[in-house]
Amino acid sequence: MSTKVATEIRSNASPSAVREAFQTARRLIIAFIALSAATLVAAFFISHSDPALVSSTVWTRATIVLLDSLVALSYAKRAARGLAKGYRNLRWLSAGSVVGVVVLVSLPGLLPGWMKLEQVVCGLLLIGVVVSINYTKVRALYADCSSVRPAVPSGQA
């Protein structure tokens, strides 16, 4: 019986340089989490005072955004530890989330005005993440990871 060995591809940069590169992104993501959680709390209170302003779409979107923000933090932590997969996933998730925000905010009648405003702020935080993790300096920390593949133990190819 053979066991599968999973090897994480890591940046060869110094751990402190990698951690430092993700400080801004982590702060922005933490603000994103706080805003997302506050939105769910606000939806709860608004639904009691004016139920028309909190549709099932609002509940679904608010929940998805909170989960998205928590996943982003997880990826940022992995990337800050030098894990290339965490960095790649954070780049895709943050950029994809910005696109999602733009699409949802631009659709008329889908979200109430208060939530569109919240989504715009989330989008701005995510744009900050996208910019901060795509600086040439940060990408260079993972440049050595693009051509490296984890070794596959013999007999398991």
N, C-alpha and C positions, 0 to 999 in steps of 0.2 A: 504494500500500500504506500503510495507516494503522497507527500504533502506538498501543497502549493505554497511557494514562498513569494509573498508580496513585498516588493521593494519599492519604497517611495523614492522618487527622484527629488533630490535636494539641491538647492543652490549652493555653489561653492563659495559664495560670499561669506564674510564674517557674520555670525549670528547677530551681533549688535547692529551692524549696518542694515541687515534685513529688518530687524525689529523697528529701528528708527525710521525706515522707509515707509512703514505702515502706520505710524502714529497718527497722522492726519486722517487717513482712511478709517481707522478704528474710532476716532473721535466723531467723525461724521456719521458712521454707522450707529454708534451709541445714541446720537441725537435722533437718527432715523428710527431706532427702536423706541425711544421715549415718545416721539411724536406719534408713532403707530399705536402704541399702547394708550396714549392719551386720546386718540381718535376713537378707540373702542369704548373708553369710559364716556367720552362726549356723546357717542351714539346712544349709549344706554340712557343718559340723562335727557338727551333731545327726544328720544323715542317716547319718553313719558310726558314731555311737555307739548311736543308737536310731532305725532307719529308719522305724518305725511313726509317729514324730512328724513326719515330713516327707513328706507325700503330694504328688501332682502338683498338687493344689489349692494347697498351700503354695508350691511353686515358681512356679506361675502368678501367684498373688496377689502374692508378693514382687517378682516381675519387673515386673508392671503398676504396683505402687505406686512402685517406683524410677523407672520411666519417667514416671509421673504427676508425681512430685516434680521431675524435671528439666524437664518441660514447664511446671510452675508457676513455676520459677525463670526460665525464658525469658520467660514472660508478665510476671512481676514486673519484669524488667529493661526490657522494652518499656514497661510502664506507668510505670516510674520515669523513662523518657526522655520522658514526656508523651504517649505514643501511646494514644489512646482505645481502640483495638481490643485492645491488650494488657491494659488495665485491665478492659474488659468480659469478655474471655476468662478473666482471673484470677478475677474474681468468680464466673463460672459454674463454672469448674473446681474452685475451692476449696469452694464450697457443695455442688456435686454429689459431690465426694469425701467430704465429711462424711456426706452421706446414704448413700453406698455403704458407708462404714465401719460406720455404725449398722446397716444391713441385714445385712451379712456377719457382724458380731459377734453379732447376735441370733439368727442361724440355728443351731440346735443341731447339733453334730456336724460342721459344715463345716470349721472350723479347730481345731487343737489349742489348748489353753489358753495356751501360751507365745506363740502368734501372735495370739490374741485380745487378750492384754495389749499386745503391740506395736501392734496396730491401734488400740486405745483411745488409746495415747500419740500415734500419728499423728493420730487424730481430734482430740485436744486441741490439737495443734500447728496443725491446719487450722482449728479453731474460732478460734484466735488470729489466724490470717491473715484469716479472714472478718470478724471483728470489727474488726481494724485497718484493713482496706481499705474498710469500709463506714461508718466514722465520717463524720459530716456534713462535717467539714473536708476529708476526702479526696474524698468525692463532689463537693463544691463545686469542686474543682480541675478536674473534667471536666464541670461543668454546662453550660458553653458548647458542648460537643461534641454534646449530644443532638439538637439541631435542625439541626446543620450537616451537610451531605452533600458529599462531594468533587465538585468540578466535573468534568463530562464534557466533553472536548474536542468542539468543534463537528463534526458529521457522524458522531459515534459513539454517538448516543443509542439 
